[in-house]
Amino acid sequence: MDLINHIPFGLRAKDQQFVDVADVPKGRKCGCICPSCHIPLIARQGRINRWHFAHASRKIEDLEQGCQYSFFVSVRAMAKQIIESGFQLSTPGCTLWVSERRYGIPFSEPFYVTKPDTITLSKVHKECLFEETMVDIRAEVNGYPLVIYFSHPERSVPLALEEPRNNRCGVLEINLVETRSLFLAKKATYDRFEDEIRSFIKENDHAKKWIFHPRKSAALNKARIRLEEQITNWRPPQQRAKINKNTYARFEQGVEVHYECQICKTKWSALKNDKPICPVCQIHFYARPI
């Protein structure tokens, strides 16, 4: 289904509030306009298909140029309207990884940032600047600043929010892409889509992601220390006997000699008749039997 002409929420002209199609009169009497292009809307309230708004204009080519993303624009607008001070929502857990490549080998260490939780918002502000970036919601949780940014296929999270100057704040992304499936999945004519959006914001952790968390910096520093210890304690595996490339491919038997590189101090084993090539430096000149 093409969603260019089908939008779930309209902007009621008389009070500039976003409303569900179930809460307005049928047809052109709904008194609503498109929140994206401001073309008058018709409230489609049939007996079979899910209720929705449609543009009053039938000039599809004009709508494609002026209102390509009206579905997500209207959902995002309603999502912002739903969130007020005192609003509670679940937040996802967060486990990240720190990685580094040495000796031609990748090393990584996981670090735990936060567990899943339920938070209560206070001092909610909408469509405001946060460190020179326009965000959807700026609020507080237990005295700490929290930013909520709604994303969808045409709207990604700005890079500036990934490393905010205020490292005591939280930045939470809520991806709205799944709301399109919710809208298309149900055909009940009387369901209010606003209620589904409210539940989606409150409960759907799969759509949420911590872009930045105030505990991230401390957890990352500890993980880097553990990673350095992991790299320091790393030793290369013993070199295996070469396999003869004959018809029956068998392992060559021989005497193993233990070596230490005088440059990098790496220790390894090799067959007595093979060149003792250091697995790290890749040369044999500084190999010493131990």
C-alpha positions as CSV (number, residue, x, y, z in Angstrom):
1,M,0.0,0.0,0.0
2,D,1.2,3.5,-0.9
3,L,1.3,5.6,2.2
4,I,1.8,9.0,0.4
5,N,-1.9,9.7,0.5
6,H,-2.6,7.8,3.8
7,I,-1.6,9.4,7.0
8,P,-2.7,8.3,10.5
9,F,-2.9,11.7,12.2
10,G,-4.2,15.1,11.1
11,L,-3.4,18.6,12.4
12,R,-6.7,20.1,13.6
13,A,-6.7,23.6,12.3
14,K,-8.7,25.3,15.0
15,D,-6.3,24.4,17.9
16,Q,-3.2,23.1,16.1
17,Q,-3.4,19.8,17.9
18,F,-2.7,16.5,16.3
19,V,-5.7,14.2,16.4
20,D,-6.5,10.6,15.6
21,V,-8.9,9.9,12.7
22,A,-11.3,8.2,15.1
23,D,-11.6,11.5,17.1
24,V,-13.0,13.7,14.3
25,P,-16.1,13.9,12.1
26,K,-16.1,11.9,8.9
27,G,-15.0,13.3,5.5
28,R,-14.1,17.0,4.9
29,K,-15.8,18.0,8.1
30,C,-12.9,16.7,10.1
31,G,-11.4,20.2,10.0
32,C,-7.8,18.9,9.7
33,I,-4.8,19.6,7.4
34,C,-1.7,17.6,6.6
35,P,1.0,18.3,9.1
36,S,3.6,18.2,6.3
37,C,2.2,20.1,3.3
38,H,-0.9,21.8,5.0
39,I,-3.3,20.5,2.3
40,P,-6.8,19.9,3.7
41,L,-7.5,16.3,4.7
42,I,-10.4,13.9,4.4
43,A,-11.2,11.5,7.3
44,R,-11.8,8.1,5.7
45,Q,-14.0,6.1,8.1
46,G,-15.2,3.2,6.1
47,R,-16.6,-0.2,7.2
48,I,-13.8,-2.4,5.8
49,N,-10.4,-0.8,5.8
50,R,-8.6,0.8,8.7
51,W,-9.6,4.4,9.2
52,H,-7.1,6.9,7.9
53,F,-6.7,10.5,6.6
54,A,-6.2,11.2,2.9
55,H,-5.3,14.3,1.1
56,A,-8.3,16.1,-0.3
57,S,-6.3,16.9,-3.5
58,R,-6.3,14.1,-6.2
59,K,-3.2,15.5,-7.9
60,I,-0.9,12.7,-7.0
61,E,2.1,14.2,-8.8
62,D,1.8,17.4,-6.7
63,L,1.7,15.3,-3.5
64,E,4.8,13.3,-4.4
65,Q,6.7,16.5,-4.8
66,G,5.4,18.4,-1.7
67,C,4.6,15.6,0.8
68,Q,6.8,12.5,0.3
69,Y,7.1,11.7,3.9
70,S,3.8,12.6,5.4
71,F,3.3,9.3,7.2
72,F,6.4,9.5,9.4
73,V,6.0,13.3,9.8
74,S,2.6,12.8,11.3
75,V,3.6,9.9,13.5
76,R,6.6,11.8,14.8
77,A,4.4,14.8,15.5
78,M,1.9,12.7,17.5
79,A,4.8,11.0,19.4
80,K,6.1,14.4,20.5
81,Q,2.6,15.4,21.6
82,I,2.0,12.3,23.6
83,I,5.2,12.8,25.7
84,E,4.5,15.1,28.7
85,S,6.0,15.5,32.1
86,G,5.3,12.4,34.2
87,F,5.3,10.2,31.1
88,Q,6.9,6.7,31.8
89,L,8.7,4.6,29.3
90,S,10.9,1.6,29.3
91,T,14.6,1.9,28.3
92,P,16.8,-0.9,26.8
93,G,19.9,-2.4,28.3
94,C,23.2,-1.5,26.7
95,T,26.4,-3.6,26.3
96,L,29.1,-2.3,24.0
97,W,32.6,-3.5,22.8
98,V,36.0,-1.9,22.6
99,S,38.4,-3.3,20.0
100,E,42.0,-2.9,18.9
101,R,44.2,-4.7,16.4
102,R,47.7,-5.6,17.3
103,Y,50.2,-8.1,15.9
104,G,47.8,-8.4,13.0
105,I,45.1,-9.9,15.3
106,P,41.9,-8.2,16.4
107,F,41.3,-8.1,20.2
108,S,38.0,-7.0,21.8
109,E,36.5,-6.6,25.2
110,P,32.7,-6.2,26.0
111,F,31.6,-3.7,28.6
112,Y,28.2,-3.3,30.3
113,V,26.7,0.2,30.4
114,T,23.2,-0.2,31.8
115,K,20.4,-2.6,32.3
116,P,16.8,-2.4,31.0
117,D,14.7,0.0,33.1
118,T,11.6,2.1,33.3
119,I,12.1,5.9,33.7
120,T,9.8,8.8,34.5
121,L,10.3,12.1,32.6
122,S,10.1,15.5,34.2
123,K,10.6,19.1,32.9
124,V,9.7,18.0,29.3
125,H,10.6,20.5,26.5
126,K,9.8,19.8,22.8
127,E,11.5,20.8,19.6
128,C,14.4,22.6,21.3
129,L,18.1,23.0,21.0
130,F,20.5,20.7,22.8
131,E,24.2,21.7,22.4
132,E,23.3,23.4,19.1
133,T,21.3,20.4,17.7
134,M,17.6,20.5,17.4
135,V,16.1,17.5,19.2
136,D,12.5,16.2,19.7
137,I,12.4,15.9,23.5
138,R,14.6,17.3,26.2
139,A,13.7,16.3,29.7
140,E,15.1,15.2,33.1
141,V,15.3,11.9,34.8
142,N,16.2,12.0,38.5
143,G,17.8,15.4,37.9
144,Y,19.9,14.2,34.9
145,P,19.3,15.6,31.4
146,L,17.8,13.2,28.8
147,V,17.4,13.7,25.0
148,I,14.9,11.7,22.9
149,Y,15.4,11.7,19.2
150,F,12.8,10.1,16.9
151,S,14.3,8.6,13.8
152,H,12.9,6.9,10.6
153,P,14.2,6.0,7.2
154,E,14.4,9.6,6.1
155,R,15.7,11.0,9.4
156,S,18.8,9.7,11.1
157,V,20.4,10.7,14.4
158,P,22.9,13.6,14.0
159,L,26.5,12.7,14.7
160,A,26.8,15.5,17.3
161,L,24.5,13.5,19.6
162,E,26.8,10.5,19.7
163,E,29.5,12.4,21.7
164,P,27.8,15.2,23.6
165,R,29.9,17.7,25.5
166,N,27.8,17.0,28.6
167,N,28.9,13.5,29.6
168,R,26.3,13.3,32.3
169,C,23.3,13.3,29.9
170,G,21.6,10.5,28.1
171,V,20.6,10.4,24.4
172,L,17.9,7.9,23.5
173,E,16.9,7.1,19.9
174,I,13.4,5.8,19.2
175,N,13.2,4.5,15.7
176,L,9.6,4.9,14.2
177,V,10.1,2.5,11.3
178,E,8.0,-0.3,12.9
179,T,5.0,2.0,13.2
180,R,4.3,1.6,9.5
181,S,3.9,-2.1,9.9
182,L,1.5,-1.5,12.9
183,F,-0.6,0.9,10.7
184,L,-0.9,-1.6,7.9
185,A,-1.3,-4.8,10.0
186,K,-4.7,-4.0,11.6
187,K,-7.9,-3.3,9.7
188,A,-10.3,-2.7,12.5
189,T,-12.1,0.5,11.7
190,Y,-12.6,1.7,15.3
191,D,-9.0,1.3,16.7
192,R,-7.3,4.5,17.7
193,F,-3.8,4.4,16.2
194,E,-2.8,7.0,18.8
195,D,-3.2,4.3,21.5
196,E,-0.8,2.0,19.5
197,I,1.8,4.8,19.2
198,R,1.5,5.5,23.0
199,S,2.1,1.8,23.7
200,F,5.0,1.7,21.1
201,I,6.8,4.5,22.8
202,K,6.2,3.2,26.3
203,E,7.0,-0.5,25.8
204,N,8.9,-1.3,22.6
205,D,12.5,-1.6,23.6
206,H,13.5,-3.1,20.2
207,A,12.9,0.4,18.7
208,K,15.1,2.1,21.3
209,K,18.8,2.5,21.4
210,W,21.2,4.4,23.7
211,I,23.1,6.8,21.5
212,F,24.9,8.0,24.6
213,H,24.6,7.1,28.3
214,P,26.2,8.9,31.3
215,R,27.8,5.6,32.5
216,K,29.4,5.0,29.1
217,S,32.7,6.9,29.7
218,A,33.6,5.2,33.0
219,A,32.6,1.7,31.7
220,L,34.7,2.3,28.5
221,N,37.8,3.3,30.5
222,K,37.6,0.2,32.6
223,A,37.1,-1.9,29.5
224,R,40.2,-0.4,27.8
225,I,42.3,-1.4,30.9
226,R,40.9,-5.0,30.7
227,L,41.6,-5.0,26.9
228,E,45.3,-3.9,27.5
229,E,45.7,-6.7,30.0
230,Q,44.3,-9.2,27.5
231,I,46.7,-8.0,24.9
232,T,49.7,-8.1,27.3
233,N,48.9,-11.6,28.4
234,W,48.4,-12.9,24.9
235,R,50.7,-15.5,23.5
236,P,50.7,-16.9,20.0
237,P,49.6,-20.6,19.5
238,Q,52.3,-23.2,18.9
239,Q,53.1,-23.6,15.3
240,R,51.8,-26.9,14.0
241,A,53.8,-29.4,12.1
242,K,53.6,-28.9,8.3
243,I,51.4,-31.2,6.4
244,N,53.0,-33.0,3.5
245,K,51.1,-32.4,0.3
246,N,51.1,-36.0,-1.0
247,T,48.2,-38.2,-1.9
248,Y,47.7,-39.3,1.7
249,A,48.6,-36.0,3.5
250,R,50.1,-36.9,6.9
251,F,51.7,-34.9,9.7
252,E,55.5,-34.7,9.5
253,Q,57.0,-36.0,12.8
254,G,59.9,-34.2,14.4
255,V,61.4,-32.7,17.5
256,E,60.0,-29.4,18.7
257,V,62.3,-26.6,19.9
258,H,61.1,-23.7,22.1
259,Y,62.2,-20.2,21.1
260,E,62.1,-16.6,22.3
261,C,62.3,-13.5,20.1
262,Q,65.0,-11.1,21.4
263,I,63.1,-8.2,20.0
264,C,59.5,-8.6,21.0
265,K,60.0,-11.4,23.7
266,T,57.4,-13.6,22.1
267,K,57.7,-17.3,22.9
268,W,56.8,-20.1,20.5
269,S,57.7,-23.6,19.3
270,A,58.9,-24.9,16.0
271,L,60.2,-28.1,14.5
272,K,64.0,-28.5,14.8
273,N,64.6,-28.5,11.1
274,D,62.4,-25.5,10.3
275,K,63.4,-21.9,10.4
276,P,62.4,-20.4,13.8
277,I,60.4,-17.5,12.4
278,C,58.9,-15.2,15.0
279,P,55.1,-15.2,14.6
280,V,55.0,-11.5,15.5
281,C,58.1,-10.0,13.8
282,Q,58.0,-12.5,11.0
283,I,61.8,-12.9,10.9
284,H,64.1,-15.6,12.4
285,F,67.4,-13.6,12.9
286,Y,66.6,-12.9,16.6
287,A,65.2,-16.3,17.6
288,R,66.9,-17.8,20.7
289,P,66.4,-21.4,21.9
290,I,65.1,-21.6,25.5
